[in-house]
Amino acid sequence: MNLQTIYRGMKKNLREIETGLFEALKSDHIELQEASHHLLHAGGKRIRPVFVLLSGQFGSPSFAQLKSIAIVLELIHMATLVHDDVIDNAETRRGKPTVKAKWDNRIALLSGDYILACALQELCKFQDQRIHRVLSHEMLEMCRGEIEQIRDLYQAELTIHRYLQRIKRKTALLIMVSCQLGAMVSQTSEQVEQVLRSYGYYIGMAFQMIDDILDFTGTDKELGKPAGSDLKTGNVTLPVIYALKHLDPVKRKQIVDYLAHKGQSDNLTEVLEIVKTSGGIEFANQLANRYLHKALAVLDKLPKQKERDSLQRIAEFIVKRTY
Amino acid sequence: MNLQTIYRGMKKNLREIETGLFEALKSDHIELQEASHHLLHAGGKRIRPVFVLLSGQFGSPSFAQLKSIAIVLELIHMATLVHDDVIDNAETRRGKPTVKAKWDNRIALLSGDYILACALQELCKFQDQRIHRVLSHEMLEMCRGEIEQIRDLYQAELTIHRYLQRIKRKTALLIMVSCQLGAMVSQTSEQVEQVLRSYGYYIGMAFQMIDDILDFTGTDKELGKPAGSDLKTGNVTLPVIYALKHLDPVKRKQIVDYLAHKGQSDNLTEVLEIVKTSGGIEFANQLANRYLHKALAVLDKLPKQKERDSLQRIAEFIVKRTY
C-alpha cells in the first residue's frame, strides 16, 4: 500500500487544494511569490490537507470550507518549515535548496512571515471562534516546541519524556488540529471530533518518530537532505536517547563527545553507526508502533465508512514508510 | 507640550494596558518570556494603544475591548521590531541591546513568532470578522513593506514615490489601523471611523518621516541606537533621496559611492554631513508638515470633544519631537 493508492479517491480535491495554495500565496511582489512558490513546487506529502478531507467526511462537509481550512493548515506548516530552515541553517529540503539557501536568511524570515499572513487571511473566511481559538493556541505551542528544540540542542542528558513533549509540540499538535478542524467545519458530533483529534495526536507522534528514525536509516536521496542531519545539527532524537542510556561507557562517550563538539567533529559516520547498532532504531520503531496502535484503537469508535479505512491505511503507511 | 502632558488623562488606562502586555506574553517558558519581556521593559511610546484609546472615545467604548485591541496592535508592532532587528542586524533598540544581540538570531526569530502568536490569541476575543479582515490584510501589507525595504537597500536611484509607498506599509498602515479599530470596537459611525482612519494614515506617514530625519539629527542617546544607522544599513530615506537629486555631482558621487560600498566605508560621518547640509532635512520636514496638516484637516470633521484636541496635540508633538 503506497500513498498514491490511499490518496486516489481524493485526487481531484487535493489538486484543487494545491491550486488554492498557489493562489493564496499569489502576490504582485515577485520576490515574495517566488520564494513561497519555490517551497510549494518542492512538493511534500500534503498530509494535513488529507487529514482535513478525510475527517470532514464524518460530518456534513462543504468542500469549500474543507479546502480553506486545509490551505490554512498547510500554510502554517510551510511557514514553520521556512523559519525552521533558518534556525537549523539547513541547505536543502525535499531535495531542493531551502529558501534561506536560495535567497538568504532575511528573505526566508520574511517569507515565513508572509506565508503566515496569507494563512491568517484565508482564516478570515471562518466566523466560528472555536476555530480561531484552536489555531492560535496551537501556534503558541508550536513556538514553545521550537524554543525547546533550541534549548535541547546537543544535550546528552535528554529524557524520553522530554523528547515526547517536544515532538508533540513540533509535529503532533498540528496534525491533531488538522483532524479536529476537518471535523469541526463539517459539524460532526462532539464525540467524533474528539476521536479524530485523538487519532491525529497519536499518528502525529508516530509520524515524527518515524521521521527521526529515517534520518538515520534513509539515504540522502530518499530524504531530500543529507542523512544524519539531526545528529549533526544537535537535534537529539529517540534512537540517540536510547543509545546514550544503554550503550557501554566507551561507545556512550563517543556520542557524548560528538555532541559536545556541536557537530564540528568529522566522525559523524562513525557515531551514526554506533547509534544504528545500539538497538535505538528498534526501540524507536516499537514506540512508534505503540502510538500507531493507539491511533488504530480510537478509530474503532468512528462509524464504519470508507474514510475510516483510509485513516487506518494512512496510519499504517506512516509507520511503515521509508521516505 | 510633551507626551507626558498629553497622556495624562489616559495614565491609568495605559498602565492597565502595560500590565496586559506583560500578561499576554507570560509563559512558563523562561526563555520566551524573558526575551519578549526584555522588549517590553525597554519601553516605547505606546503610541498605538494611545490612538486606540482616543479613537474609541468617539463611540461607545468598552475599556476591556479597547485594551484587548491595543494589546493586539502593540504586540504585532513588537513582533515586527524583533524580526526587523534580525533583518537589519541591529545591536541596540531603545537604548537596550536587541533580542538578537542579547540572545541570538534564532531566539529573535522565534520570539517574534511567539509575540505574534500571543497577539493572535488575544485577537480571538473578538467575534467581529471585520477586525480580523482589517488586521490580516494589514499584516500582508507589512510583509510587502519589509521585502520592499530589503530590495531598496543601498539603492541610489529611489524615487520619493517609492519611499512614500514603503513607509506607508512599514509604519502608517498600523497606526491607521489603530485609529480605525479603536473606533470600530466602540461602534462609532462609519463616517467617524473613516475620518479616524485617514487621520491615522496621515499622522503615521509624518511619524515615520520624522523618525527618518531624527536618524540624521539626533544623538545616539536620544535615539537609543547609533545615529546615522539608516544610511549605514542602507535604508535610503527622504533626506538622502533629496540630496541625491539636488546636490552637485561631486557631493552626489560621495553618497553614491558610500551606498555602493554597502556601509563598509569609514566615511559615514562625512557623508552624513553632506546629507545634513543638502537641504534634505528641511525638505523632509516640510513634507512631514504637509502630512501633519492633512491629519489636522480631517480632525475638523470629528465632533468637538476633548479627545479631538488630544489627537491634534499628539499630531503636533509627533512632528515637533526630537526623540
Interface residues (C-beta under 8 A of the other chain):
Chain A: S27 H29 E31 L32 H83 V86 I87 N105 R106 I107 L109 L110 G112 D113 Y114 L116 A117 C118 L120 Q121 L123 C124 Q127 Q129 H132 R133 L135 S136 H137 M139 L140 M142 C143 R144 E146 I147 E148 I150 R151
Chain B: S27 H29 E31 L32 H83 V86 I87 N105 R106 I107 L109 L110 G112 D113 Y114 L116 A117 C118 L120 Q121 L123 C124 Q127 Q129 H132 R133 L135 S136 H137 M139 L140 M142 C143 R144 E146 I147 E148 I150 R151
